[in-house]
């Protein structure tokens, strides 16, 4: 052995021992220093576990906390946008109508705030779970725990859970988008196709509505294909007043318009339930026994039915006073009266003459 070889051999053995103690790729500074000082694998490994790994774990947790805070702020800004931006274009026209509209705006703001809080709570929970799950995996990696079986098991479990909980995931996503788009809220009167009623609760899983009979329907959000909202911003009362064909339509439209204007001028209705002056659109249809004249009234949300009932009551009285008939299906029946003549008995079949075609047919048959 040469002199250089004899000098390098101990150095190589020392390096191999350090690599065996601290590792070759991710050797920590504390482990290397303690091994150089003590030349002991035990103390070097203990120093790494006592000093280096806790520092790494704390660094991972600090980064996770910072990332979580940043993402929480992003979610909060998104929630604030959801809570404030929809109100601007929709309520600009309402603000111009006077101080009475401020109450509606305040109600919508409260609804938007509640909706944004629900969305924010869900998104913050999702962000926190994702960030801290990644941080937990990194910490387990620092503790030299093999993550491959855990990740594989989590993947298989996730696939099985995904197949088994497809409807729940569908309901969750549908509910999230419904809240973001503000399709309806608590207190709205909606039509879901199979059920129609007032919304009592809205969650990410389902929507509960109470119909006119008092029955509460719980509808999964994923099963909602379409939504008709009767209570968003404004509604419209629509009445088709039917009059007979011999009625002067100009007179009838004038009476209907006068009744509607009286409702608009009534302090207990106009401005509270009725938003704009009523309009008579004219002849809507020519029916079998009547002519329909359409009256429309723009109302506050969910007030169209009360306005329609009040208008029908007033229209009935006004049309009766004007002598205008509200027709109903009629049928003329003719009774054949034979007077005092006795009933003629039916003839004898043997004496009834045979039709010429029938005789020709009998002659052909005999040939």
Secondary structure, DSSP 4 states (H G I P E B T S, - for coil): --HHHHHHHHHHHHHHHHHHHH-SSS--HHHHHHHHHH--HHHHHHHIIIIIHHHHHHHHHHHHHHHHHHHHHHHHHHHHHHHHHHHHHHHHHHHTT-TTHHHHHHHHHHHHHHHHHHHHHHHHHHHHHHHHHHHHHHHHHHTT--HHHHHHHHHHHHHHHHHHTHHHHHHHHHHHHHHHHT---TT-EEE-SS-EEEEEEE-SSEEEEE-TTS-EEEEEGGG----EES-SS-EEEEEEEEE-TTS-HHHHHHHHHHHHHHHHH-TTTBTTTB-S--EEEEEEEE-SS-EEEEEEEEESTT-HHHHHHHHHHHHHHHHHHTT---------------TTPPPPPPPPGGGSPPPHHHHHHHHHHH-
